[in-house]
């Protein structure tokens, strides 16, 4: 029997957050950057921080590609400060490990409780009296 991959759902690519360091002088510079970055394919949201000279870009993008695209569109020097894709993946893996450990501990405690019951007998004895 042949299995078709046509109907298998594919996982969507992960949305990542990239923090870029871009020199901005005023609000007009920040707004122009936002407008130009939003037009880049794969970008979902853009926020600028004028005080820190940082631009936070979220979307299905590559950090190096977005930095090059921003430079080409704006002519401003761009450097990648932080790429949170790797951190998110690491956090997910840690959470999965914790979940697996918790399940194992829960199963061990349940089986331990059953073993104690078998070894020590019932924990409580119930007496039933009938009055006639």
Chimera marker file (.cmm) of the C-alpha trace (Angstrom):
<marker_set name="trace">
<marker id="1" x="0.000" y="0.000" z="0.000" r="1" g="1" b="0" radius="0.5"/>
<marker id="2" x="1.422" y="3.376" z="-0.982" r="1" g="1" b="0" radius="0.5"/>
<marker id="3" x="1.128" y="6.267" z="1.462" r="1" g="1" b="0" radius="0.5"/>
<marker id="4" x="0.529" y="9.656" z="-0.039" r="1" g="1" b="0" radius="0.5"/>
<marker id="5" x="2.141" y="12.667" z="1.584" r="1" g="1" b="0" radius="0.5"/>
<marker id="6" x="-0.334" y="14.991" z="-0.076" r="1" g="1" b="0" radius="0.5"/>
<marker id="7" x="-2.753" y="14.863" z="2.834" r="1" g="1" b="0" radius="0.5"/>
<marker id="8" x="-0.169" y="14.954" z="5.634" r="1" g="1" b="0" radius="0.5"/>
<marker id="9" x="-0.239" y="18.331" z="7.353" r="1" g="1" b="0" radius="0.5"/>
<marker id="10" x="3.100" y="20.084" z="7.408" r="1" g="1" b="0" radius="0.5"/>
<marker id="11" x="4.221" y="21.989" z="10.448" r="1" g="1" b="0" radius="0.5"/>
<marker id="12" x="4.289" y="25.707" z="9.788" r="1" g="1" b="0" radius="0.5"/>
<marker id="13" x="7.706" y="27.300" z="10.050" r="1" g="1" b="0" radius="0.5"/>
<marker id="14" x="8.367" y="28.800" z="13.487" r="1" g="1" b="0" radius="0.5"/>
<marker id="15" x="7.812" y="32.484" z="14.083" r="1" g="1" b="0" radius="0.5"/>
<marker id="16" x="11.036" y="33.981" z="15.377" r="1" g="1" b="0" radius="0.5"/>
<marker id="17" x="11.950" y="37.274" z="16.964" r="1" g="1" b="0" radius="0.5"/>
<marker id="18" x="15.029" y="39.113" z="15.756" r="1" g="1" b="0" radius="0.5"/>
<marker id="19" x="16.390" y="42.197" z="17.497" r="1" g="1" b="0" radius="0.5"/>
<marker id="20" x="18.371" y="44.493" z="15.202" r="1" g="1" b="0" radius="0.5"/>
<marker id="21" x="20.606" y="47.384" z="16.154" r="1" g="1" b="0" radius="0.5"/>
<marker id="22" x="19.889" y="50.266" z="13.739" r="1" g="1" b="0" radius="0.5"/>
<marker id="23" x="20.899" y="53.918" z="14.144" r="1" g="1" b="0" radius="0.5"/>
<marker id="24" x="17.780" y="56.132" z="14.355" r="1" g="1" b="0" radius="0.5"/>
<marker id="25" x="17.808" y="59.901" z="14.954" r="1" g="1" b="0" radius="0.5"/>
<marker id="26" x="14.123" y="60.729" z="15.350" r="1" g="1" b="0" radius="0.5"/>
<marker id="27" x="10.570" y="59.355" z="15.234" r="1" g="1" b="0" radius="0.5"/>
<marker id="28" x="10.426" y="59.941" z="11.491" r="1" g="1" b="0" radius="0.5"/>
<marker id="29" x="13.442" y="57.622" z="11.035" r="1" g="1" b="0" radius="0.5"/>
<marker id="30" x="11.795" y="54.981" z="13.216" r="1" g="1" b="0" radius="0.5"/>
<marker id="31" x="8.508" y="55.181" z="11.315" r="1" g="1" b="0" radius="0.5"/>
<marker id="32" x="10.264" y="55.002" z="7.947" r="1" g="1" b="0" radius="0.5"/>
<marker id="33" x="12.166" y="51.904" z="9.128" r="1" g="1" b="0" radius="0.5"/>
<marker id="34" x="8.951" y="50.249" z="10.288" r="1" g="1" b="0" radius="0.5"/>
<marker id="35" x="7.226" y="50.983" z="7.001" r="1" g="1" b="0" radius="0.5"/>
<marker id="36" x="10.076" y="49.555" z="4.908" r="1" g="1" b="0" radius="0.5"/>
<marker id="37" x="10.642" y="46.489" z="7.098" r="1" g="1" b="0" radius="0.5"/>
<marker id="38" x="6.923" y="45.577" z="7.073" r="1" g="1" b="0" radius="0.5"/>
<marker id="39" x="7.121" y="45.215" z="3.282" r="1" g="1" b="0" radius="0.5"/>
<marker id="40" x="9.747" y="42.450" z="3.558" r="1" g="1" b="0" radius="0.5"/>
<marker id="41" x="8.338" y="38.998" z="2.866" r="1" g="1" b="0" radius="0.5"/>
<marker id="42" x="7.787" y="36.928" z="6.025" r="1" g="1" b="0" radius="0.5"/>
<marker id="43" x="7.659" y="39.853" z="8.450" r="1" g="1" b="0" radius="0.5"/>
<marker id="44" x="4.605" y="39.812" z="10.737" r="1" g="1" b="0" radius="0.5"/>
<marker id="45" x="5.310" y="42.702" z="13.114" r="1" g="1" b="0" radius="0.5"/>
<marker id="46" x="7.868" y="45.447" z="13.636" r="1" g="1" b="0" radius="0.5"/>
<marker id="47" x="8.482" y="47.589" z="16.696" r="1" g="1" b="0" radius="0.5"/>
<marker id="48" x="11.144" y="50.249" z="17.106" r="1" g="1" b="0" radius="0.5"/>
<marker id="49" x="12.854" y="51.491" z="20.253" r="1" g="1" b="0" radius="0.5"/>
<marker id="50" x="14.324" y="54.913" z="19.535" r="1" g="1" b="0" radius="0.5"/>
<marker id="51" x="16.134" y="55.171" z="22.887" r="1" g="1" b="0" radius="0.5"/>
<marker id="52" x="17.981" y="51.849" z="22.474" r="1" g="1" b="0" radius="0.5"/>
<marker id="53" x="18.321" y="52.162" z="18.671" r="1" g="1" b="0" radius="0.5"/>
<marker id="54" x="16.756" y="48.716" z="18.302" r="1" g="1" b="0" radius="0.5"/>
<marker id="55" x="14.187" y="47.242" z="15.963" r="1" g="1" b="0" radius="0.5"/>
<marker id="56" x="12.303" y="44.090" z="16.995" r="1" g="1" b="0" radius="0.5"/>
<marker id="57" x="11.091" y="42.058" z="14.011" r="1" g="1" b="0" radius="0.5"/>
<marker id="58" x="8.784" y="39.039" z="14.356" r="1" g="1" b="0" radius="0.5"/>
<marker id="59" x="7.965" y="36.660" z="11.556" r="1" g="1" b="0" radius="0.5"/>
<marker id="60" x="8.995" y="33.658" z="9.514" r="1" g="1" b="0" radius="0.5"/>
<marker id="61" x="12.377" y="35.063" z="8.591" r="1" g="1" b="0" radius="0.5"/>
<marker id="62" x="16.104" y="34.412" z="8.697" r="1" g="1" b="0" radius="0.5"/>
<marker id="63" x="18.030" y="36.825" z="10.923" r="1" g="1" b="0" radius="0.5"/>
<marker id="64" x="20.907" y="37.361" z="8.494" r="1" g="1" b="0" radius="0.5"/>
<marker id="65" x="18.562" y="37.770" z="5.528" r="1" g="1" b="0" radius="0.5"/>
<marker id="66" x="16.435" y="40.331" z="7.347" r="1" g="1" b="0" radius="0.5"/>
<marker id="67" x="19.562" y="42.299" z="8.303" r="1" g="1" b="0" radius="0.5"/>
<marker id="68" x="20.719" y="42.365" z="4.675" r="1" g="1" b="0" radius="0.5"/>
<marker id="69" x="17.255" y="43.334" z="3.425" r="1" g="1" b="0" radius="0.5"/>
<marker id="70" x="16.999" y="46.177" z="5.941" r="1" g="1" b="0" radius="0.5"/>
<marker id="71" x="20.400" y="47.478" z="4.850" r="1" g="1" b="0" radius="0.5"/>
<marker id="72" x="19.417" y="47.312" z="1.156" r="1" g="1" b="0" radius="0.5"/>
<marker id="73" x="16.071" y="49.060" z="1.702" r="1" g="1" b="0" radius="0.5"/>
<marker id="74" x="17.192" y="51.729" z="4.166" r="1" g="1" b="0" radius="0.5"/>
<marker id="75" x="20.920" y="52.210" z="3.595" r="1" g="1" b="0" radius="0.5"/>
<marker id="76" x="21.456" y="52.109" z="7.370" r="1" g="1" b="0" radius="0.5"/>
<marker id="77" x="24.052" y="49.907" z="9.046" r="1" g="1" b="0" radius="0.5"/>
<marker id="78" x="22.363" y="46.937" z="10.708" r="1" g="1" b="0" radius="0.5"/>
<marker id="79" x="23.640" y="44.386" z="13.193" r="1" g="1" b="0" radius="0.5"/>
<marker id="80" x="21.780" y="41.440" z="14.714" r="1" g="1" b="0" radius="0.5"/>
<marker id="81" x="21.612" y="41.824" z="18.485" r="1" g="1" b="0" radius="0.5"/>
<marker id="82" x="19.529" y="38.807" z="19.367" r="1" g="1" b="0" radius="0.5"/>
<marker id="83" x="17.940" y="35.894" z="17.546" r="1" g="1" b="0" radius="0.5"/>
<marker id="84" x="15.349" y="34.193" z="19.767" r="1" g="1" b="0" radius="0.5"/>
<marker id="85" x="14.603" y="31.204" z="17.533" r="1" g="1" b="0" radius="0.5"/>
<marker id="86" x="17.288" y="29.076" z="19.178" r="1" g="1" b="0" radius="0.5"/>
<marker id="87" x="16.184" y="30.078" z="22.674" r="1" g="1" b="0" radius="0.5"/>
<marker id="88" x="12.564" y="29.171" z="21.950" r="1" g="1" b="0" radius="0.5"/>
<marker id="89" x="13.580" y="25.767" z="20.606" r="1" g="1" b="0" radius="0.5"/>
<marker id="90" x="15.777" y="25.133" z="23.653" r="1" g="1" b="0" radius="0.5"/>
<marker id="91" x="12.954" y="26.135" z="26.003" r="1" g="1" b="0" radius="0.5"/>
<marker id="92" x="10.545" y="23.760" z="24.259" r="1" g="1" b="0" radius="0.5"/>
<marker id="93" x="13.028" y="20.894" z="24.568" r="1" g="1" b="0" radius="0.5"/>
<marker id="94" x="13.531" y="21.625" z="28.281" r="1" g="1" b="0" radius="0.5"/>
<marker id="95" x="9.772" y="21.687" z="28.857" r="1" g="1" b="0" radius="0.5"/>
<marker id="96" x="9.380" y="18.347" z="27.062" r="1" g="1" b="0" radius="0.5"/>
<marker id="97" x="12.119" y="16.813" z="29.219" r="1" g="1" b="0" radius="0.5"/>
<marker id="98" x="10.444" y="18.093" z="32.397" r="1" g="1" b="0" radius="0.5"/>
<marker id="99" x="7.082" y="16.700" z="31.283" r="1" g="1" b="0" radius="0.5"/>
<marker id="100" x="8.618" y="13.287" z="30.596" r="1" g="1" b="0" radius="0.5"/>
<marker id="101" x="10.344" y="13.264" z="33.994" r="1" g="1" b="0" radius="0.5"/>
<marker id="102" x="7.114" y="14.226" z="35.756" r="1" g="1" b="0" radius="0.5"/>
<marker id="103" x="5.236" y="11.427" z="33.994" r="1" g="1" b="0" radius="0.5"/>
<marker id="104" x="7.898" y="8.908" z="34.985" r="1" g="1" b="0" radius="0.5"/>
<marker id="105" x="7.790" y="10.082" z="38.607" r="1" g="1" b="0" radius="0.5"/>
<marker id="106" x="4.001" y="9.937" z="38.635" r="1" g="1" b="0" radius="0.5"/>
<marker id="107" x="4.003" y="6.411" z="37.256" r="1" g="1" b="0" radius="0.5"/>
<marker id="108" x="6.640" y="5.348" z="39.790" r="1" g="1" b="0" radius="0.5"/>
<marker id="109" x="4.586" y="6.779" z="42.667" r="1" g="1" b="0" radius="0.5"/>
<marker id="110" x="1.433" y="5.020" z="41.457" r="1" g="1" b="0" radius="0.5"/>
<marker id="111" x="3.158" y="1.671" z="41.165" r="1" g="1" b="0" radius="0.5"/>
<marker id="112" x="4.791" y="2.221" z="44.585" r="1" g="1" b="0" radius="0.5"/>
<marker id="113" x="1.384" y="2.832" z="46.129" r="1" g="1" b="0" radius="0.5"/>
<marker id="114" x="0.039" y="-0.388" z="44.606" r="1" g="1" b="0" radius="0.5"/>
<marker id="115" x="3.058" y="-2.349" z="45.896" r="1" g="1" b="0" radius="0.5"/>
<marker id="116" x="2.560" y="-0.982" z="49.429" r="1" g="1" b="0" radius="0.5"/>
<marker id="117" x="-1.092" y="-2.000" z="49.331" r="1" g="1" b="0" radius="0.5"/>
<marker id="118" x="-0.203" y="-5.530" z="48.266" r="1" g="1" b="0" radius="0.5"/>
<marker id="119" x="2.508" y="-5.889" z="50.926" r="1" g="1" b="0" radius="0.5"/>
<marker id="120" x="0.703" y="-4.297" z="53.887" r="1" g="1" b="0" radius="0.5"/>
<marker id="121" x="-2.840" y="-5.283" z="53.088" r="1" g="1" b="0" radius="0.5"/>
<marker id="122" x="-5.775" y="-2.899" z="53.109" r="1" g="1" b="0" radius="0.5"/>
<marker id="123" x="-5.240" y="0.440" z="54.812" r="1" g="1" b="0" radius="0.5"/>
<marker id="124" x="-8.663" y="0.606" z="56.490" r="1" g="1" b="0" radius="0.5"/>
<marker id="125" x="-11.061" y="-2.072" z="57.629" r="1" g="1" b="0" radius="0.5"/>
<marker id="126" x="-14.784" y="-1.428" z="57.228" r="1" g="1" b="0" radius="0.5"/>
<marker id="127" x="-17.283" y="-3.037" z="59.613" r="1" g="1" b="0" radius="0.5"/>
<marker id="128" x="-20.896" y="-3.304" z="58.574" r="1" g="1" b="0" radius="0.5"/>
<marker id="129" x="-23.492" y="-3.921" z="61.274" r="1" g="1" b="0" radius="0.5"/>
<marker id="130" x="-27.125" y="-4.665" z="60.633" r="1" g="1" b="0" radius="0.5"/>
<marker id="131" x="-29.689" y="-3.866" z="63.355" r="1" g="1" b="0" radius="0.5"/>
<marker id="132" x="-32.883" y="-5.882" z="63.337" r="1" g="1" b="0" radius="0.5"/>
<link id1="1" id2="2" r="1" g="1" b="0" radius="0.2"/>
<link id1="2" id2="3" r="1" g="1" b="0" radius="0.2"/>
<link id1="3" id2="4" r="1" g="1" b="0" radius="0.2"/>
<link id1="4" id2="5" r="1" g="1" b="0" radius="0.2"/>
<link id1="5" id2="6" r="1" g="1" b="0" radius="0.2"/>
<link id1="6" id2="7" r="1" g="1" b="0" radius="0.2"/>
<link id1="7" id2="8" r="1" g="1" b="0" radius="0.2"/>
<link id1="8" id2="9" r="1" g="1" b="0" radius="0.2"/>
<link id1="9" id2="10" r="1" g="1" b="0" radius="0.2"/>
<link id1="10" id2="11" r="1" g="1" b="0" radius="0.2"/>
<link id1="11" id2="12" r="1" g="1" b="0" radius="0.2"/>
<link id1="12" id2="13" r="1" g="1" b="0" radius="0.2"/>
<link id1="13" id2="14" r="1" g="1" b="0" radius="0.2"/>
<link id1="14" id2="15" r="1" g="1" b="0" radius="0.2"/>
<link id1="15" id2="16" r="1" g="1" b="0" radius="0.2"/>
<link id1="16" id2="17" r="1" g="1" b="0" radius="0.2"/>
<link id1="17" id2="18" r="1" g="1" b="0" radius="0.2"/>
<link id1="18" id2="19" r="1" g="1" b="0" radius="0.2"/>
<link id1="19" id2="20" r="1" g="1" b="0" radius="0.2"/>
<link id1="20" id2="21" r="1" g="1" b="0" radius="0.2"/>
<link id1="21" id2="22" r="1" g="1" b="0" radius="0.2"/>
<link id1="22" id2="23" r="1" g="1" b="0" radius="0.2"/>
<link id1="23" id2="24" r="1" g="1" b="0" radius="0.2"/>
<link id1="24" id2="25" r="1" g="1" b="0" radius="0.2"/>
<link id1="25" id2="26" r="1" g="1" b="0" radius="0.2"/>
<link id1="26" id2="27" r="1" g="1" b="0" radius="0.2"/>
<link id1="27" id2="28" r="1" g="1" b="0" radius="0.2"/>
<link id1="28" id2="29" r="1" g="1" b="0" radius="0.2"/>
<link id1="29" id2="30" r="1" g="1" b="0" radius="0.2"/>
<link id1="30" id2="31" r="1" g="1" b="0" radius="0.2"/>
<link id1="31" id2="32" r="1" g="1" b="0" radius="0.2"/>
<link id1="32" id2="33" r="1" g="1" b="0" radius="0.2"/>
<link id1="33" id2="34" r="1" g="1" b="0" radius="0.2"/>
<link id1="34" id2="35" r="1" g="1" b="0" radius="0.2"/>
<link id1="35" id2="36" r="1" g="1" b="0" radius="0.2"/>
<link id1="36" id2="37" r="1" g="1" b="0" radius="0.2"/>
<link id1="37" id2="38" r="1" g="1" b="0" radius="0.2"/>
<link id1="38" id2="39" r="1" g="1" b="0" radius="0.2"/>
<link id1="39" id2="40" r="1" g="1" b="0" radius="0.2"/>
<link id1="40" id2="41" r="1" g="1" b="0" radius="0.2"/>
<link id1="41" id2="42" r="1" g="1" b="0" radius="0.2"/>
<link id1="42" id2="43" r="1" g="1" b="0" radius="0.2"/>
<link id1="43" id2="44" r="1" g="1" b="0" radius="0.2"/>
<link id1="44" id2="45" r="1" g="1" b="0" radius="0.2"/>
<link id1="45" id2="46" r="1" g="1" b="0" radius="0.2"/>
<link id1="46" id2="47" r="1" g="1" b="0" radius="0.2"/>
<link id1="47" id2="48" r="1" g="1" b="0" radius="0.2"/>
<link id1="48" id2="49" r="1" g="1" b="0" radius="0.2"/>
<link id1="49" id2="50" r="1" g="1" b="0" radius="0.2"/>
<link id1="50" id2="51" r="1" g="1" b="0" radius="0.2"/>
<link id1="51" id2="52" r="1" g="1" b="0" radius="0.2"/>
<link id1="52" id2="53" r="1" g="1" b="0" radius="0.2"/>
<link id1="53" id2="54" r="1" g="1" b="0" radius="0.2"/>
<link id1="54" id2="55" r="1" g="1" b="0" radius="0.2"/>
<link id1="55" id2="56" r="1" g="1" b="0" radius="0.2"/>
<link id1="56" id2="57" r="1" g="1" b="0" radius="0.2"/>
<link id1="57" id2="58" r="1" g="1" b="0" radius="0.2"/>
<link id1="58" id2="59" r="1" g="1" b="0" radius="0.2"/>
<link id1="59" id2="60" r="1" g="1" b="0" radius="0.2"/>
<link id1="60" id2="61" r="1" g="1" b="0" radius="0.2"/>
<link id1="61" id2="62" r="1" g="1" b="0" radius="0.2"/>
<link id1="62" id2="63" r="1" g="1" b="0" radius="0.2"/>
<link id1="63" id2="64" r="1" g="1" b="0" radius="0.2"/>
<link id1="64" id2="65" r="1" g="1" b="0" radius="0.2"/>
<link id1="65" id2="66" r="1" g="1" b="0" radius="0.2"/>
<link id1="66" id2="67" r="1" g="1" b="0" radius="0.2"/>
<link id1="67" id2="68" r="1" g="1" b="0" radius="0.2"/>
<link id1="68" id2="69" r="1" g="1" b="0" radius="0.2"/>
<link id1="69" id2="70" r="1" g="1" b="0" radius="0.2"/>
<link id1="70" id2="71" r="1" g="1" b="0" radius="0.2"/>
<link id1="71" id2="72" r="1" g="1" b="0" radius="0.2"/>
<link id1="72" id2="73" r="1" g="1" b="0" radius="0.2"/>
<link id1="73" id2="74" r="1" g="1" b="0" radius="0.2"/>
<link id1="74" id2="75" r="1" g="1" b="0" radius="0.2"/>
<link id1="75" id2="76" r="1" g="1" b="0" radius="0.2"/>
<link id1="76" id2="77" r="1" g="1" b="0" radius="0.2"/>
<link id1="77" id2="78" r="1" g="1" b="0" radius="0.2"/>
<link id1="78" id2="79" r="1" g="1" b="0" radius="0.2"/>
<link id1="79" id2="80" r="1" g="1" b="0" radius="0.2"/>
<link id1="80" id2="81" r="1" g="1" b="0" radius="0.2"/>
<link id1="81" id2="82" r="1" g="1" b="0" radius="0.2"/>
<link id1="82" id2="83" r="1" g="1" b="0" radius="0.2"/>
<link id1="83" id2="84" r="1" g="1" b="0" radius="0.2"/>
<link id1="84" id2="85" r="1" g="1" b="0" radius="0.2"/>
<link id1="85" id2="86" r="1" g="1" b="0" radius="0.2"/>
<link id1="86" id2="87" r="1" g="1" b="0" radius="0.2"/>
<link id1="87" id2="88" r="1" g="1" b="0" radius="0.2"/>
<link id1="88" id2="89" r="1" g="1" b="0" radius="0.2"/>
<link id1="89" id2="90" r="1" g="1" b="0" radius="0.2"/>
<link id1="90" id2="91" r="1" g="1" b="0" radius="0.2"/>
<link id1="91" id2="92" r="1" g="1" b="0" radius="0.2"/>
<link id1="92" id2="93" r="1" g="1" b="0" radius="0.2"/>
<link id1="93" id2="94" r="1" g="1" b="0" radius="0.2"/>
<link id1="94" id2="95" r="1" g="1" b="0" radius="0.2"/>
<link id1="95" id2="96" r="1" g="1" b="0" radius="0.2"/>
<link id1="96" id2="97" r="1" g="1" b="0" radius="0.2"/>
<link id1="97" id2="98" r="1" g="1" b="0" radius="0.2"/>
<link id1="98" id2="99" r="1" g="1" b="0" radius="0.2"/>
<link id1="99" id2="100" r="1" g="1" b="0" radius="0.2"/>
<link id1="100" id2="101" r="1" g="1" b="0" radius="0.2"/>
<link id1="101" id2="102" r="1" g="1" b="0" radius="0.2"/>
<link id1="102" id2="103" r="1" g="1" b="0" radius="0.2"/>
<link id1="103" id2="104" r="1" g="1" b="0" radius="0.2"/>
<link id1="104" id2="105" r="1" g="1" b="0" radius="0.2"/>
<link id1="105" id2="106" r="1" g="1" b="0" radius="0.2"/>
<link id1="106" id2="107" r="1" g="1" b="0" radius="0.2"/>
<link id1="107" id2="108" r="1" g="1" b="0" radius="0.2"/>
<link id1="108" id2="109" r="1" g="1" b="0" radius="0.2"/>
<link id1="109" id2="110" r="1" g="1" b="0" radius="0.2"/>
<link id1="110" id2="111" r="1" g="1" b="0" radius="0.2"/>
<link id1="111" id2="112" r="1" g="1" b="0" radius="0.2"/>
<link id1="112" id2="113" r="1" g="1" b="0" radius="0.2"/>
<link id1="113" id2="114" r="1" g="1" b="0" radius="0.2"/>
<link id1="114" id2="115" r="1" g="1" b="0" radius="0.2"/>
<link id1="115" id2="116" r="1" g="1" b="0" radius="0.2"/>
<link id1="116" id2="117" r="1" g="1" b="0" radius="0.2"/>
<link id1="117" id2="118" r="1" g="1" b="0" radius="0.2"/>
<link id1="118" id2="119" r="1" g="1" b="0" radius="0.2"/>
<link id1="119" id2="120" r="1" g="1" b="0" radius="0.2"/>
<link id1="120" id2="121" r="1" g="1" b="0" radius="0.2"/>
<link id1="121" id2="122" r="1" g="1" b="0" radius="0.2"/>
<link id1="122" id2="123" r="1" g="1" b="0" radius="0.2"/>
<link id1="123" id2="124" r="1" g="1" b="0" radius="0.2"/>
<link id1="124" id2="125" r="1" g="1" b="0" radius="0.2"/>
<link id1="125" id2="126" r="1" g="1" b="0" radius="0.2"/>
<link id1="126" id2="127" r="1" g="1" b="0" radius="0.2"/>
<link id1="127" id2="128" r="1" g="1" b="0" radius="0.2"/>
<link id1="128" id2="129" r="1" g="1" b="0" radius="0.2"/>
<link id1="129" id2="130" r="1" g="1" b="0" radius="0.2"/>
<link id1="130" id2="131" r="1" g="1" b="0" radius="0.2"/>
<link id1="131" id2="132" r="1" g="1" b="0" radius="0.2"/>
</marker_set>
